[in-house]
Amino acid sequence: WLPLLSQPTLVMSGTDDPIVPAINGRILAKLIPDARFVTIDDGHLFLLTSASKSAGLITDFLGAG
């Protein structure tokens, strides 16, 4: 069903995530049409530990969408 998604999608992943490796995000983004894949140089909790960088990427995505 992922190829049927039509809404803009941002897939984010930490480059040092031992729980959900970045390759999983890359695969997910390839399966969703026109999805944007970004990595953050951090681990699994990048939304908390790299909050400013995460927020900036999300803000940029929402502004461009």
Buried (B, 14 or more C-beta within 10 A) or exposed (E): EEEEEEEBBBBBBBEEBEEEBBEEBBEBBEEBEEBBBBBBEBBBEBBEEBEEBBEEBBEEBEEEE
